[in-house]
Every structure is written in structure tokens, then in C-alpha cells.
Amino acid sequence: MITQLFKKKQKTFQLERVCDAPPSAVWSACTNADELRQWWGPDKTTVPECSVDLRIGGEIRVVIEAGPEMGKYAGTRWPMVGQFTQIEPDRRLVYEAQSTTEGEEATTTIEHTNELTLAEQDGRTLLHLHVTIHKIGPKAKMAAFGMKWGYKGQLAKLESLLS
């Protein structure tokens, strides 16, 4: 039922943060794999794999792995693979992505579009993230519901990293 609902009506959410860094530094943190792995993902996770091919049609791949503090989920891996569709350095980044639970791709896929815009504000950066969820696998409903909170947490980590 929920999958059909999302086929007809997309779920969207938006988040904003002000980062104490210029747009070029925020852009680098969002597009450089070594920097991205420092803040991507919720608490109690690591990023064992991360790659960014920053060009139209290029791939972004981030694999989050649950740490031992996550109990029964420890060792679970959640890959996100996307393709860049729009790139305006230091200003705008858009990619189409699929997030899954490794080994359960057939039922846990979430298809989404992420649109990141950056604007300079008195030497700082206003970061705006717009996420549109297009499709949710039958076992991904809870994960899709929690995406907004996951993004909030990782943007807080980004903000902390940049300050």
C-alpha cells in the first residue's frame, strides 16, 4: 500500500543548516570522498567505502556500516549509489540515488533525488538540502521514514566538522 502511495505521490523533505565556513569549504566536504566519509551517516556508524566521480553522469557511492554500538545491526551495511545530474561548483549539486541494505536489495531499495544548494552569507554558508523519495521497497518503509532524521544527524556532523 505505501509503495503504491509513493508511486502516486512523492515524499519530500527539506533541511537547512548554516555552516561556519565559506561555500568552497562546504562544497569540498560534500564532494571530496576523504572529507565526505568523515561526516556521512548517523552516529555509531562508519564509512568503509566512499567514492565520488564529480562529473555529470559520474557516480557517488557511500557505504555506511553499523558499528558494535548498534547491537543486532552491528556489521550491517547500507550502500547509497547515485549519479550526478547537475553540478554547479560551490553552488548546486543534484544526484539521483538508490539506498539499500546490503544483501537485501530486492526489498530494501529506496530511490531518491538529493538536491544540495549552497549560498554565501557573511562568510558563512547557508546549506539547503531538498530530498525527494520516489520509490520505497516493501522492507524499506521504516528506513524511508527515518531518512529525514538521518540527514539531520549527518548535517549536524558536517556543521561540527566545518566549525
C-alpha positions in Angstrom: 0.0 0.0 0.0 2.7 2.5 1.0 4.8 1.7 -2.1 1.8 2.4 -4.3 1.1 5.6 -2.4 4.7 6.8 -3.1 4.4 5.9 -6.8 1.4 8.3 -7.0 2.7 10.9 -4.5 6.3 11.6 -3.8 7.6 12.2 -0.3 9.8 15.2 0.0 11.6 17.0 2.9 13.9 19.9 3.2 16.7 20.8 5.7 18.8 23.9 6.2 22.0 24.5 8.1 24.3 27.5 8.4 27.9 26.3 8.3 30.7 28.4 9.7 32.8 28.0 6.5 32.7 29.5 3.0 30.8 27.7 0.3 34.1 26.4 -1.2 34.8 24.5 2.0 31.3 23.1 2.3 31.4 22.1 -1.4 34.7 20.3 -0.8 33.3 18.5 2.3 30.3 17.3 0.2 32.2 16.3 -3.0 35.6 15.0 -1.7 35.5 11.3 -0.7 38.0 11.7 2.1 36.1 14.5 3.6 32.6 13.0 3.0 33.5 9.8 4.9 34.2 12.0 8.0 30.6 13.1 8.4 28.3 11.0 6.3 25.9 8.6 8.1 24.3 8.5 11.5 26.1 8.2 14.9 27.6 4.8 15.7 28.4 4.1 12.0 31.5 4.2 9.8 32.0 4.7 6.1 34.3 1.9 4.9 33.8 2.7 1.2 33.3 6.1 -0.4 34.0 7.3 -4.0 33.0 10.4 -5.9 33.3 10.9 -9.6 32.3 14.5 -9.8 31.0 15.0 -13.3 27.6 14.8 -15.0 26.8 11.1 -15.2 29.6 10.3 -12.6 28.9 8.2 -9.6 28.7 8.8 -5.9 29.0 5.7 -3.7 28.9 5.8 0.0 28.7 2.6 2.1 27.6 3.1 5.8 28.4 0.3 8.2 26.8 -0.2 11.6 29.3 -0.2 14.5 29.2 -2.6 17.5 27.2 0.0 19.5 24.2 -0.7 17.2 23.7 -4.1 18.7 21.9 -6.6 16.4 22.6 -4.3 13.5 26.3 -4.3 14.0 28.1 -5.0 10.7 25.0 -4.2 8.6 26.0 -2.2 5.5 23.8 0.4 3.8 25.2 1.4 0.4 24.0 4.5 -1.4 24.8 4.8 -5.1 23.9 7.7 -7.2 24.6 9.5 -10.4 25.2 13.2 -10.7 22.7 15.1 -12.9 23.6 18.7 -12.1 26.8 20.3 -10.9 27.5 24.0 -10.3 30.7 24.1 -8.2 30.3 25.8 -4.8 26.6 26.3 -5.5 24.5 23.3 -6.5 24.7 19.6 -6.7 21.9 17.2 -7.7 22.1 13.4 -7.9 19.6 10.5 -8.4 20.3 7.7 -5.9 19.4 4.3 -4.6 19.9 3.4 -1.0 19.7 -0.3 0.2 20.5 -2.8 2.9 23.4 -4.9 1.5 22.2 -8.4 0.7 18.5 -7.4 0.7 18.5 -5.0 -2.4 15.3 -6.5 -3.9 13.2 -5.5 -1.0 15.0 -2.6 0.7 15.7 -0.2 -2.1 14.8 3.5 -1.7 15.0 5.6 -4.8 15.6 9.3 -4.2 16.8 12.6 -5.6 19.1 14.8 -3.5 19.4 18.5 -4.3 22.0 20.5 -2.4 22.3 24.3 -2.7 24.9 26.5 -1.1 24.7 30.3 -0.6 27.3 32.6 0.9 26.0 34.6 3.9 28.6 36.9 5.6 31.5 34.5 5.1 29.4 31.5 6.2 27.3 29.1 4.1 23.6 28.5 4.0 23.2 24.9 3.1 19.8 23.8 1.8 19.0 20.1 1.1 15.9 19.0 -0.7 15.2 15.2 -0.9 12.5 13.6 -2.9 11.8 9.9 -2.3 10.4 8.4 -5.5 10.0 4.7 -4.6 10.3 2.6 -1.4 10.9 -1.2 -1.4 8.5 -3.3 0.8 11.0 -3.7 3.6 12.3 -0.2 3.5 9.3 1.7 4.9 10.9 2.4 8.3 14.2 3.4 6.7 12.5 5.8 4.4 10.5 7.3 7.3 13.8 7.8 9.2 15.7 9.4 6.3 14.9 12.9 7.4 16.3 12.2 10.9 19.4 10.5 9.4 20.1 13.5 7.2 19.6 15.9 10.1 22.2 14.0 12.2 24.8 13.9 9.4 24.3 17.5 8.6 25.0 18.3 12.3 28.2 16.3 12.0 29.1 18.3 8.8 28.5 21.5 10.6 30.6 20.4 13.6 33.4 19.3 11.2 33.5 22.7 9.5 33.4 24.8 12.6 
